[in-house]
């Protein structure tokens, strides 16, 4: 299962672990993903999305229907 938000498109990025001696080793930063169920009143059904914490705030502000429409236009969400 990929670690990509279906609303915002956030995904894993890479960076460095930096020790006290300043030796650097590669590491990954994962997005804060949650599996959430949302009710879509226009389609009269429930859908499960893997969304980031940032996307949950966006959904609360704009509404699920608007967010799904924008995600489909940007190509983050299929269907």
C-alpha positions as CSV (number, residue, x, y, z in Angstrom):
1,X,0.0,0.0,0.0
2,X,1.5,3.3,-1.0
3,X,2.0,6.1,1.5
4,X,0.3,8.9,-0.5
5,X,-2.6,11.1,0.6
6,X,-5.5,10.8,-1.8
7,X,-6.7,14.4,-1.3
8,X,-3.5,16.5,-1.2
9,X,-1.0,14.1,-2.9
10,X,1.5,14.3,0.0
11,X,4.0,11.4,-0.1
12,X,7.2,10.1,1.5
13,X,10.2,12.4,1.1
14,X,13.8,11.7,1.9
15,X,16.4,13.6,4.0
16,X,19.3,13.0,6.4
17,X,19.7,11.7,9.9
18,X,22.4,13.9,11.4
19,X,24.3,12.6,14.3
20,X,26.1,14.5,17.0
21,X,29.4,14.1,15.0
22,X,27.5,15.4,12.0
23,X,27.7,12.1,10.1
24,X,24.8,11.9,7.7
25,X,22.7,8.9,6.8
26,X,19.6,8.8,4.6
27,X,16.2,8.5,6.1
28,X,12.5,8.9,5.0
29,X,9.8,11.3,6.3
30,X,6.4,9.7,6.0
31,X,3.2,11.8,5.9
32,X,0.7,11.4,8.8
33,X,-1.9,9.3,7.0
34,X,-5.2,8.1,8.4
35,X,-7.8,5.8,6.9
36,X,-11.2,7.6,7.2
37,X,-14.7,7.0,6.0
38,X,-16.6,9.9,4.5
39,X,-20.3,10.1,3.5
40,X,-20.9,11.7,0.1
41,X,-24.5,13.0,0.1
42,X,-24.6,13.6,-3.7
43,X,-23.8,10.0,-4.4
44,X,-25.6,8.7,-1.2
45,X,-22.7,6.4,-0.3
46,X,-19.7,6.0,2.1
47,X,-16.1,6.0,0.8
48,X,-12.9,5.2,2.6
49,X,-9.9,7.5,1.8
50,X,-6.3,7.5,3.0
51,X,-5.8,11.1,4.0
52,X,-3.2,13.1,5.8
53,X,-3.9,15.2,8.9
54,X,-3.5,18.3,6.8
55,X,-6.2,17.0,4.4
56,X,-8.6,16.4,7.2
57,X,-8.4,20.1,8.1
58,X,-8.9,21.0,4.4
59,X,-12.0,18.7,4.3
60,X,-13.4,20.4,7.4
61,X,-12.9,23.8,5.8
62,X,-14.1,23.2,2.2
63,X,-16.3,20.1,2.5
64,X,-15.7,16.6,1.2
65,X,-17.4,17.1,-2.2
66,X,-15.3,20.0,-3.1
67,X,-12.1,18.3,-2.0
68,X,-12.9,15.1,-4.0
69,X,-13.6,17.2,-7.1
70,X,-10.3,19.1,-6.8
71,X,-8.3,15.8,-6.1
72,X,-9.8,14.2,-9.2
73,X,-8.9,17.3,-11.3
74,X,-5.3,17.1,-10.0
75,X,-5.1,13.3,-10.6
76,X,-4.6,12.3,-6.9
77,X,-7.9,10.4,-6.8
78,X,-9.1,8.0,-9.5
79,X,-12.6,7.5,-10.8
